[in-house]
Amino acid sequence: MGNSLGILAAKEPDFQIHGLVKFHLFGQELWLTTTHVSILIVCALLLIFALVVRSKLRDTEGKPGGLQNAAEYMVEMLDNMVYGSMQGNATRFQNYIGSLFLFLIVANLSGLLGLRPPTADYGVTLPLGLITFTLIQFNNIRYNKLGAFTELFKPLPFLFPINLIGEIAVPFSLSLRLFGNVLSGTVIMGLLYGLLYKVAIAWPGVLHIYFDLFSGCIQAYVFCMLTMVFINNKIPEKPLKKA
């Protein structure tokens, strides 16, 4: 019994955020963690991809290659996704939504590279939710003016607290949904590789198809789709012109 417990305890499940480098700034102790490293790698991959595609686009002499065709298809797909949800408002937000989607999908899939997905850290998903919340309220005030505040008292004034809570809950619901789904996959895979490390060498890899590939793509799509829906709902529709 003692030997079996020793074998199981030989390698603890590893799905935690680890501090790598400690330093001090303005008298405060700060850490460079695995989350920071993962974000830097994700951003570096996106930057390298953008620079390579840009160099291919500037080469007007040769025929478009596979990488350029793939990039153009990706941009067209993202534009269609934004236009399908936001219609006439799409041109103003397609760059942000496209950048957000690419960051999220690479971050969610970074587990396939052996990294701890940065979106499994609430310190990453909460700022993304707050950015979306800022865009929602900015457009709400921009287009509805005073109506952005009076709307909180509709349909009845005593519903103001509920309406206010509903508005404030948006960044938390968005960030917690993304964080919870990515973290759950990270924990499950960490348990499999940690508790069954003696035998779980290759076969659990197929589970990455769901926990990283499928779930990661779905969560990136859901986050962007909800962002577009929330923003679009705050922009009043233009009245149709009479023929």
Secondary structure, DSSP 8 states (H G I E B T S, - for coil): -HHHHHHHHTS----S--EEEEEEETTEEEEEEHHHHHHHHHHHHHHHHHHHHHHHHH--SS---HHHHHHHHHHHHHHHHHHHHHGGGHHHHHHHHHHHHHHHHHHHHGGGGT---GGGSHHHHHHHHHHHHHHHHHHHHHHHTTHHHHGGG-S-GGGHHHHHHHHHHHHHHHHHHHHHHHHHHHHHHHHHHHHTTTT-SSGGGGGHIIIIIIHHHHHHHHHHHHHHHHHHHHS--------
